[in-house]
């Protein structure tokens, strides 16, 4: 049975060790904001990489002789 005295600053004392069973410090709004930021960053990276690919294809096309 876990007693109230088994806790110190929100940490559980079990077998002489402190166990962190506190909830995650990040709210759902923060998690959504981080996900949105990551998605936006991925879109920017994909756009840049596609532009680099198109530029290389144009460069290779100009080097071909018809």
N, CA and C atoms as an extended XYZ file, in Angstrom:
198
Properties=species:S:1:pos:R:3:atomname:S:1:resname:S:1:resid:I:1 pbc="F F F"
N         0.844       -1.180        0.000 N   UNK     1
C         0.000        0.000        0.000 CA  UNK     1
C         0.889        1.242        0.000 C   UNK     1
N         0.640        2.163       -0.918 N   UNK     2
C         1.422        3.390       -1.017 CA  UNK     2
C         0.849        4.394       -0.035 C   UNK     2
N         1.720        4.915        0.800 N   UNK     3
C         1.339        5.855        1.845 CA  UNK     3
C         1.686        7.269        1.395 C   UNK     3
N         1.020        8.265        1.933 N   UNK     4
C         1.307        9.661        1.602 CA  UNK     4
C         2.734       10.020        2.014 C   UNK     4
N         3.260        9.369        3.036 N   UNK     5
C         4.615        9.645        3.499 CA  UNK     5
C         5.671        9.077        2.551 C   UNK     5
N         5.250        8.265        1.571 N   UNK     6
C         6.191        7.679        0.613 CA  UNK     6
C         6.543        8.653       -0.512 C   UNK     6
N         5.977        9.852       -0.483 N   UNK     7
C         6.220       10.835       -1.544 CA  UNK     7
C         7.066       11.990       -1.014 C   UNK     7
N         8.029       12.452       -1.846 N   UNK     8
C         8.846       13.630       -1.552 CA  UNK     8
C         8.833       14.496       -2.807 C   UNK     8
N         8.287       15.689       -2.718 N   UNK     9
C         8.198       16.634       -3.842 CA  UNK     9
C         7.584       15.984       -5.075 C   UNK     9
N         6.577       15.169       -4.903 N   UNK    10
C         5.908       14.520       -6.024 CA  UNK    10
C         6.582       13.263       -6.515 C   UNK    10
N         7.698       12.868       -5.913 N   UNK    11
C         8.405       11.664       -6.308 CA  UNK    11
C         8.138       10.556       -5.300 C   UNK    11
N         7.880        9.362       -5.785 N   UNK    12
C         7.603        8.214       -4.942 CA  UNK    12
C         8.915        7.610       -4.448 C   UNK    12
N         8.980        7.300       -3.170 N   UNK    13
C        10.148        6.612       -2.613 CA  UNK    13
C         9.824        5.125       -2.598 C   UNK    13
N        10.594        4.355       -3.369 N   UNK    14
C        10.380        2.908       -3.449 CA  UNK    14
C        11.734        2.223       -3.353 C   UNK    14
N        11.882        1.384       -2.346 N   UNK    15
C        13.150        0.679       -2.096 CA  UNK    15
C        14.325        1.651       -1.965 C   UNK    15
N        14.089        2.798       -1.378 N   UNK    16
C        15.153        3.770       -1.160 CA  UNK    16
C        15.486        4.610       -2.370 C   UNK    16
N        14.758        4.450       -3.456 N   UNK    17
C        15.006        5.235       -4.669 CA  UNK    17
C        13.805        6.125       -4.950 C   UNK    17
N        14.069        7.244       -5.615 N   UNK    18
C        12.996        8.146       -6.006 CA  UNK    18
C        12.472        7.736       -7.378 C   UNK    18
N        11.175        7.523       -7.479 N   UNK    19
C        10.534        7.131       -8.731 CA  UNK    19
C         9.706        8.309       -9.229 C   UNK    19
N         9.973        8.731      -10.464 N   UNK    20
C         9.245        9.856      -11.041 CA  UNK    20
C         7.986        9.334      -11.714 C   UNK    20
N         6.861        9.438      -11.030 N   UNK    21
C         5.591        9.048      -11.627 CA  UNK    21
C         4.686       10.259      -11.813 C   UNK    21
N         5.300       11.431      -11.921 N   UNK    22
C         4.536       12.659      -12.149 CA  UNK    22
C         4.050       12.701      -13.588 C   UNK    22
N         2.968       13.403      -13.862 N   UNK    23
C         2.472       13.502      -15.238 CA  UNK    23
C         3.421       14.336      -16.101 C   UNK    23
N         3.283       14.161      -17.396 N   UNK    24
C         4.101       14.896      -18.355 CA  UNK    24
C         3.897       16.396      -18.165 C   UNK    24
N         4.980       17.170      -18.222 N   UNK    25
C         4.906       18.603      -18.012 CA  UNK    25
C         4.399       19.381      -19.208 C   UNK    25
N         4.154       18.696      -20.326 N   UNK    26
C         3.730       19.380      -21.540 CA  UNK    26
C         2.220       19.209      -21.718 C   UNK    26
N         1.537       20.313      -21.965 N   UNK    27
C         0.087       20.248      -22.163 CA  UNK    27
C        -0.216       19.787      -23.583 C   UNK    27
N        -1.464       19.455      -23.816 N   UNK    28
C        -1.880       19.031      -25.148 CA  UNK    28
C        -1.713       20.128      -26.178 C   UNK    28
N        -1.944       21.374      -25.768 N   UNK    29
C        -1.776       22.506      -26.689 CA  UNK    29
C        -0.315       22.645      -27.091 C   UNK    29
N         0.595       22.454      -26.137 N   UNK    30
C         2.023       22.518      -26.452 CA  UNK    30
C         2.427       21.393      -27.396 C   UNK    30
N         1.891       20.199      -27.171 N   UNK    31
C         2.203       19.073      -28.041 CA  UNK    31
C         1.721       19.330      -29.463 C   UNK    31
N         0.507       19.868      -29.605 N   UNK    32
C        -0.027       20.173      -30.934 CA  UNK    32
C         0.817       21.248      -31.615 C   UNK    32
N         1.233       22.260      -30.858 N   UNK    33
C         2.071       23.327      -31.419 CA  UNK    33
C         3.403       22.755      -31.903 C   UNK    33
N         3.994       21.844      -31.138 N   UNK    34
C         5.258       21.222      -31.548 CA  UNK    34
C         5.081       20.367      -32.799 C   UNK    34
N         3.965       19.647      -32.882 N   UNK    35
C         3.700       18.825      -34.062 CA  UNK    35
C         3.511       19.708      -35.290 C   UNK    35
N         2.750       20.804      -35.112 N   UNK    36
C         2.520       21.726      -36.237 CA  UNK    36
C         3.836       22.345      -36.709 C   UNK    36
N         4.692       22.709      -35.764 N   UNK    37
C         5.991       23.282      -36.115 CA  UNK    37
C         6.828       22.264      -36.894 C   UNK    37
N         6.793       21.010      -36.469 N   UNK    38
C         7.557       19.962      -37.147 CA  UNK    38
C         7.029       19.725      -38.564 C   UNK    38
N         5.693       19.730      -38.727 N   UNK    39
C         5.092       19.537      -40.050 CA  UNK    39
C         5.465       20.694      -40.974 C   UNK    39
N         5.383       21.911      -40.480 N   UNK    40
C         5.749       23.083      -41.290 CA  UNK    40
C         7.214       23.018      -41.700 C   UNK    40
N         8.074       22.611      -40.778 N   UNK    41
C         9.496       22.499      -41.078 CA  UNK    41
C         9.736       21.427      -42.141 C   UNK    41
N         9.043       20.296      -42.037 N   UNK    42
C         9.186       19.241      -43.041 CA  UNK    42
C         8.738       19.713      -44.414 C   UNK    42
N         7.652       20.489      -44.461 N   UNK    43
C         7.185       21.012      -45.751 CA  UNK    43
C         8.218       21.938      -46.371 C   UNK    43
N         8.827       22.784      -45.558 N   UNK    44
C         9.858       23.688      -46.077 CA  UNK    44
C        11.046       22.897      -46.611 C   UNK    44
N        11.460       21.880      -45.865 N   UNK    45
C        12.602       21.062      -46.290 CA  UNK    45
C        12.280       20.352      -47.598 C   UNK    45
N        11.060       19.799      -47.719 N   UNK    46
C        10.666       19.112      -48.949 CA  UNK    46
C        10.618       20.067      -50.125 C   UNK    46
N        10.119       21.280      -49.913 N   UNK    47
C        10.067       22.272      -50.982 CA  UNK    47
C        11.467       22.623      -51.467 C   UNK    47
N        12.386       22.826      -50.544 N   UNK    48
C        13.761       23.169      -50.910 CA  UNK    48
C        14.419       22.015      -51.649 C   UNK    48
N        14.218       20.784      -51.161 N   UNK    49
C        14.856       19.642      -51.816 CA  UNK    49
C        14.283       19.422      -53.216 C   UNK    49
N        12.979       19.643      -53.407 N   UNK    50
C        12.395       19.534      -54.743 CA  UNK    50
C        12.964       20.601      -55.665 C   UNK    50
N        13.123       21.814      -55.158 N   UNK    51
C        13.677       22.901      -55.977 CA  UNK    51
C        15.115       22.578      -56.390 C   UNK    51
N        15.887       22.006      -55.483 N   UNK    52
C        17.267       21.633      -55.815 CA  UNK    52
C        17.268       20.552      -56.890 C   UNK    52
N        16.358       19.578      -56.761 N   UNK    53
C        16.266       18.522      -57.765 CA  UNK    53
C        15.901       19.059      -59.136 C   UNK    53
N        14.934       19.984      -59.195 N   UNK    54
C        14.527       20.585      -60.468 CA  UNK    54
C        15.698       21.362      -61.069 C   UNK    54
N        16.416       22.096      -60.255 N   UNK    55
C        17.560       22.876      -60.749 CA  UNK    55
C        18.640       21.954      -61.313 C   UNK    55
N        18.901       20.838      -60.642 N   UNK    56
C        19.909       19.893      -61.145 CA  UNK    56
C        19.454       19.256      -62.449 C   UNK    56
N        18.161       18.949      -62.559 N   UNK    57
C        17.644       18.380      -63.806 CA  UNK    57
C        17.767       19.365      -64.961 C   UNK    57
N        17.468       20.640      -64.693 N   UNK    58
C        17.615       21.656      -65.740 CA  UNK    58
C        19.072       21.797      -66.150 C   UNK    58
N        19.963       21.741      -65.185 N   UNK    59
C        21.393       21.865      -65.450 CA  UNK    59
C        21.858       20.689      -66.306 C   UNK    59
N        21.407       19.485      -65.983 N   UNK    60
C        21.790       18.298      -66.764 CA  UNK    60
C        21.180       18.341      -68.166 C   UNK    60
N        19.976       18.886      -68.300 N   UNK    61
C        19.326       18.978      -69.582 CA  UNK    61
C        20.076       19.947      -70.499 C   UNK    61
N        20.587       21.030      -69.948 N   UNK    62
C        21.324       22.004      -70.760 CA  UNK    62
C        22.657       21.436      -71.241 C   UNK    62
N        23.212       20.477      -70.508 N   UNK    63
C        24.504       19.890      -70.891 CA  UNK    63
C        24.360       18.877      -72.042 C   UNK    63
N        23.147       18.383      -72.255 N   UNK    64
C        22.925       17.432      -73.332 CA  UNK    64
C        22.964       18.145      -74.676 C   UNK    64
N        23.499       17.483      -75.661 N   UNK    65
C        23.541       18.038      -77.009 CA  UNK    65
C        22.520       17.309      -77.876 C   UNK    65
N        21.685       18.071      -78.572 N   UNK    66
C        20.678       17.469      -79.449 CA  UNK    66
C        21.104       17.582      -80.883 C   UNK    66
